[in-house]
């Protein structure tokens, strides 16, 4: 099961993007420099604000800085806000 999860995360990193308005904590862990704790922090922050308005707004999450965004800029996307 761990192998399957690792393969899915690796595939996500190579082939897909991470939509910061809809990604799960597991999907956020595919980002460089983002572990389980930071991923959960992103989801919790997003829950309180409903949706991100810009990718740079991720820096408001504890532990996420400009460096993290820069390392992942090519795969980060800002999808449609599905929360009302």
C-alpha positions in Angstrom: 0.0 0.0 0.0 2.9 2.4 0.8 4.4 1.6 -2.6 1.1 2.5 -4.3 0.8 5.7 -2.4 4.4 6.6 -3.3 3.9 5.9 -6.9 0.7 8.0 -7.0 2.5 10.9 -5.4 5.5 10.6 -7.8 3.1 10.4 -10.8 1.3 13.5 -9.5 4.6 15.4 -9.3 5.7 14.4 -12.8 2.5 14.6 -14.8 0.0 16.8 -13.0 -0.4 20.1 -11.3 -1.4 20.8 -7.7 -4.6 23.0 -7.6 -4.2 24.9 -4.3 -7.9 25.5 -4.0 -8.9 21.8 -4.3 -5.9 19.6 -3.5 -5.9 17.2 -0.6 -3.2 17.1 2.1 -1.8 14.0 0.3 -1.6 15.9 -2.9 0.2 18.8 -1.2 2.9 16.5 0.1 4.0 16.0 -3.6 5.4 19.5 -3.5 9.1 20.1 -2.8 9.6 21.1 0.8 6.1 20.2 1.9 5.6 17.4 4.3 2.6 16.0 6.0 2.4 18.8 8.7 2.7 21.6 6.2 0.2 20.0 3.9 -2.3 19.7 6.7 -1.6 23.4 7.5 -2.4 24.4 4.0 -5.7 22.6 4.0 -6.6 24.0 7.4 -5.8 27.5 6.3 -7.7 27.1 3.1 -10.7 25.9 5.1 -10.7 29.1 7.2 -10.4 31.5 4.2 -12.6 29.4 1.8 -10.2 29.7 -1.2 -6.9 31.2 -2.2 -7.1 34.2 -4.5 -3.5 34.0 -5.6 -0.7 31.4 -5.5 1.4 33.8 -3.5 -1.2 33.8 -0.7 0.2 30.4 0.2 3.0 32.3 2.1 0.4 33.1 4.8 0.5 29.5 5.8 3.0 28.8 8.6 6.1 27.2 7.1 5.4 28.1 3.5 7.6 30.9 2.2 8.6 32.4 -1.1 11.2 29.6 -1.5 8.7 26.9 -1.4 6.5 28.6 -3.9 9.5 29.2 -6.2 10.5 25.6 -6.1 7.0 24.5 -7.1 5.9 27.4 -9.3 5.7 25.2 -12.4 3.1 22.7 -11.0 1.1 25.1 -8.7 -2.3 26.2 -10.1 -5.1 28.2 -8.8 -8.3 26.3 -9.6 -11.9 27.4 -9.4 -13.2 28.0 -5.9 -15.8 25.3 -5.3 -16.7 26.5 -1.8 -19.4 29.1 -1.4 
